[in-house]
Amino acid sequence: MFATASGGMGGIWSMGAASFHLRCQRSELVQALGAADAVVPSTSAKPILTNLMLDAQAGGVLEIAATDLQVGLRSVCSRVEVVHAGQVVVPARKLVSVLKESRSHTVELTVDGGSDHPQLCIELGDGSYRLPTVVGEVFPQVTAYPDEGTVVNLPAEVLNQMIRRTVFAVDKERTSAVLSGVYLGINSDGVLMAATDGKVLSEYDHRCPTSVVGDAALNAIIPASTMGHLQRVLDAGGQGQVAIALVGKLIFVRMQLSSDPESKESIAIELTSRCIEGTYPPYRNALPPKSQQTMVFQRDELASAVRRTALMTSSASPGIILSISRGQAELSNLFNTSGTAHIPLTCTYDGEQQRFGFNAAYLSHVLKAIGGEEVMFELNGPGRGIITRDGESTFLVMPISLPNSP
């Protein structure tokens, strides 16, 4: 899959009759398998990619590898009783489903190598199963985290929030390869993530120590799918510090995964992904240096009003109209045959009457991403986007054209 940075898993392998035998806690194995299974494609032109490689090692370590050739992930369990070391490649979905449905506390995995078609035997307290294994094929190598190269360590909750507040703004229609990913910039002051599709923009600028010295800077464009995989792992119990390294055209992420925050035991997760080639555009040019006016809403009230107004929009006419005047506002939809909506809102605003058109989905995404009871938008004149800030985040929503008549 990737050029080796510091070892890895993969290759052609074979097994004997007494190879691969382990015992462990079912819940821990489910969590480790679930993290790896997240990157396994449902279908693939290369059937080997729909499998997981399990590598039981002497010393009580089980490594699980998965890849779709864009992203690779390794889960490392260290609380395993390894009776016989060995490797086995098995169907991912079947194995994960069997273990998830069981209520057994423990699980025992053994390879029956007594025939030309070895099987993985799964012994649980409430049932036993046998799965076919893959023999003689090449399982793509999943590169290990580099021994040296970490440029920043972030708390898991910070990284999760950075991803959540930026990835929604990527270009989902893939009109531009670079805009289909999230920009990652690392310098001596901290870490920055940004995404835009030209209609909505999100930036998260987090100040923290890094290994970058002086005026040097590292940057990369990370595929949105990679960010999605990372977020799923973080949501599943990512904790502590997350290490990030950039080596060549690859990004490496290492973290600990635990379903129990009080437990000292955890699963080591290493994710590797190719970066998108190209240069990210100077998106900050779209951010005006100084706002002219502001308007303030109750965030939940505005978010609800946007959702309700959007019920009267259509795919051909997704726009909504925000009309504001001193102390009050109204949301309505652009006229279409689906119906109409007029929703009044309270608003802190001291200026002339104005009307703005927005795509309802973009405004909803921004309101969902931010926190706080109130949201303040900076107004920057006709045809310019509105800006809202929340802590280390900045969001820009561009307007859409409105008919001349109110």
N, C-alpha and C positions, 0 to 999 in steps of 0.2 A: 504493500500500500504506500508507505512513505519511506524515504531514505532514513536509515537507522541513525538515531541521535545517541542512544545509550542502551543498546539491546532492544529486545522486543519479543513478541510471540508470533509464531506463524511458520509455515513451511510444510513439506510433505512428511508424513509421519506414519508409523505402523505400531502395532501393539501385540503383546503376547497374551497368553491365557491368564497370567496373574497380574497384568498391568492395570493401573487405575482402580483404586479402592479407597474410599474415604467415608468418614462420618462427620456430621456437624449439626448445628441447630438449623432447623428448617427456616425459621424466620430470617436469620442472618443470610442464608443462601438465597432466599427469595429477594431480599433487598439488593444483594450484589448482582443477581441475575437480572432483576428489573432495570437497574441502571444501565447494564450492557444491552439489554433487549431494546432499549429506547432507540438505539441507532440501527437496529436490524431492519432492513427493508421488508415490507410485506411480500413483495415479489421482486424478482431480479432476473435479468438476462444471464447472470452468473449465479446459479442455485446455491453455490457454496456460501454466498453472502447471507442467506437466510438462516444460517447456523451460528452457533456459539462454539468457541474453543474453550474447553476446560483443561487447565494444566495443574495437576496436583503435584506439589513439590515436597521433597523431604524437608522436615522441619516444621510441618504443619501449616503450609501456605497453599491456598488455592487461588490461581489467577484465571479470570474469565475475560475473554477478548471477543469483541464484535466490531464490525466495520461495514460501511456501505461504500468504501473507497474514497469518500469525501471526508468522512469523520471516522475516527477510530476511538474505541473506549476500552480501558482495562479496569476491571474491578479486582481488588486484592483482598481476600479474606485471610486473616491470620489466626483465627480460632478454629482450626480444622484438624481432625485426627486423620492423618494420611497413613493408611495401612500399606499401600503400594503406590509409589509415584508413577505418573504417566499422563498422557494427553488423550483427549477424546473430543471429537467434533459431533455435535448433536443438533437436531432441529430446535431452534430457539423457542418458537411459540408453544410447541408441545410441552417442552420441559418446564417453561415458566408457568403455563396453565395448570399442569399437574400439581406443582408444588404450591401454587396459590390456593387451589381449591382444597388442599388437605388441611387438617387441623392437628396433625401430628407435631409433636415438639421436636423430634429429631428426624433425620433422613440419612440413609446409607446409599451410596452410589457405587456400583461395581460394574466393570465391563466383563461380559461373558465373551471371551475370545476363542471359544472352542470351535468355531466354524469360520467359513469364508466371509460371513456377514456378522461381525460382532455386534452385540446389542448392549445398550446401557440399562442395567437393572436398577430400578428405583424402589427401595424398600422404605415404606412409611408405616407409622403406627396404625393407619386406617386403610391401608391398601398397598399393592405392589404393581409395578408397571415395567414394561420393557420398551425401549425406543431404539430404532435403527440408528446406527452411527455412520459417519462418512469416513471412508478409508481410501488412502492413496491419492487424494486430491490436495492441491495446494491451498491452504488457508492463508489469505493475505496477511502480511506482517503488520502488526499494530505497534508503532514505535513507542518506546518508553520515554518518560519525561527526562530531559537532558540533565546530566549531573550538575552542569553549570549553565547558567543562562537566565535564571529567574530575575525579572526586572521589577516586579512589584508583588506585594502580598496584600490582599484585600480581605476584610471580613466578609464572610459568606453572605450576610444580609445586605451589605453594601453592593456587592456584585449583583445580587438578585434584583435589587431595586434599580441599578443602572440599566440592566437588560430590560426590565419591565417598562421602564420609562423611555426607552429609545426604539426597541425593535419594532414596535407597532408602526413606526413612520417610514419603514423601508419601502422601496418601490416594489409592490407585489406583482405588478404587471411585467416586470423585468424589461422595461423599455431601455434601461441602462444597466449594464452588469454591475458597475461600481455602486449604483444607488440601490441595488437589491441586497446590499449588505450593510452592516453597521461599521462605521468608522471608529477605530480605536487608536488613540494617540497617547503616548506615554513620554513625559519629560521629567526634569528634575523636580517639578512642582507637584506632580500628581498624574492622574489618569483621566482621560476624557473619552466619552462615547457620544456619537452623534449619528443621526439618520434622517433622511429626507427623501421624499418622492417628488419634490417641487411644489407640493400643495400643502404639506404640513411638515414641520421641522421640529426635531427634539434634540436637545444637547444636555448632557450631564457631565459637569466638570467637578471632579472630586479631588480635593487637595490631600496629599498623603506622601510619605517618604517613598522614594523609588531608588533603583540602582543607577539611574541615568545621571550622568555628571555634566555640569555646566549647561551649555546651550544645545547640547545634543538632544535628539528626539527620535523616538521609534514610532512608527505608525503602520497600521495594517487595516484591511477591510475584511471583516469576518462575515461569512455567509449567515443569513438569517436562520437557516436550518440549524447551524451550529449553535447559535444563541438559544434556539428553542430547546436543543438537547441539554445545554448547560442549565437552563432554567428548570427543566424537569428534574434534573439531578438535585439542584439546590432545593426545589420544593419538596423533594422526597426525604430531606433530612441533612442537607449540606450544612456543615458547622465549622467554626474556627476560622483560620486563615486560609485563603485560596491563593495559591501561587500561580503566576502567569509568566510564561516565557515566550519570546518570539525568536525563532531560529530560521533564517532563510525565508521561505514562503509558507512556513508552518507556525501555528500557534499551539502552545501546550498549556494545559490547565490541570492543576493537581489540587485535590481537596479531600476532606474526610466526610464520610457519610454515616449517620447514625439515626436510627428511628427513636432512640431514647436519649434526650439531651442530658440526662443525669448519668448515663453510662460512660465509663472510660473506654469502652471498646468501640471501635468504629471500623469502617471499610474504607480502604484507600481507593480513590477514583482518579484515574488519569485519562484525560480527553485530549486528542490530537486532531487538528483540522487543517486542511489546506485553506489558505487565504485567497481572496479574490484579487486578481492582478489588475493594476490600473491606478490612476490618481484620483483621489476624492476631490470633488469640486470645492472651491472656496465658499462654502455655504454661509459663512458669517457675513458675507456681503449683503445678504438679505435682511440682516438684523439692523434696523435703524439705530444710530447712536443715542438718540434722545427722543422720548415719547412726548407727544403734544398734550394728550389728555388721558384720563383713566376712567374706567367704570368698574364697579364692584358688585358682585352677586353673592348670594348664598350658594355654595357649590352644589349641594344636594338638590336644592330647588331648581337651579339651572340645568343640572344633568337630567333630572326627571322631565323638565319641560322640553328639552331637546329630544329625548326619547319619544315622548308623546307626540311631538310635532312630526317627528320622522315617520310615525305610523301613517301619515297622510302623504308621504312622498312616494316616488316610484323610482325604478332603476333608470328610467329615461329622464326623470326630473328629481334628483336627490337633494336639491337645494332647500334651505330654510332661510327665512328673513328675520334678522334681529333689528327691531326698531327701538330706538332709545330717545328719550327726552329727559328733562330735569326730573330726577326722582322716580322714574318709571320706565318700563320696557315691555315689549311684547314680542313673542315668537310666533311666526306663522310660516306656512309653507308656500313655495312657489305654486302658482295655479296649475293644476292638472286634473285629469278626470277621476283620480283616486279619491278626491274629497279635499276638504280644507280644515285647517286648525288655526285657532287664535288663542294663545295662552299668555295671560298677563304675568308680569314678574316685578318684584321690587328690585330696585337698582339704585346704587349711589352714583350719581352722575350729575355734573353741573356744567352743562354745555348746550349747544344748539342741537336741534333734532337731527338724527342721523339714521341711516338704514344701511345694514350690512348683509351681504349674502354669504352663506357658508354651506359647505357640504356637511350634512348632519353627522355622518360617520366620523369625519375628521374631528369635529368639535367634541363628539362623545368620547373618542379615544383619549383626547387630551384631558378632559374632565375626569375620566376614570383613572388616569395615570397619576394625577396629583393628589395631595392630601390637604387637610385643613378644612375649616368650616367655610371660609370665604375664598373667593377667587377674584383677583384683580387683573383686568386686561388693560394693556397699554395701547392707546389708539395713535395711529401714525399717519392719518390723512387718507383721502380717497384712494382706493386702489392698492393701499398698503396693507400688509397683514397685521393682525392683532397679536400681541405678545403677552404671555403670562409666565411668571417665575415662581418657583417653589423650591426654596433651599438652594441646592446646587444645580437645579434643573431650569432650563429655559425652553419654552415652547412657542412656536410661531405657526399660526393658522392663516393661510392665504384666503382672501375673499373670492367669491365667484361673481360674475356680472349679474346685475339686476335689471329688470325692465324699468324704463324711466318713470312710469306712473306708479304711485304708491299703492 
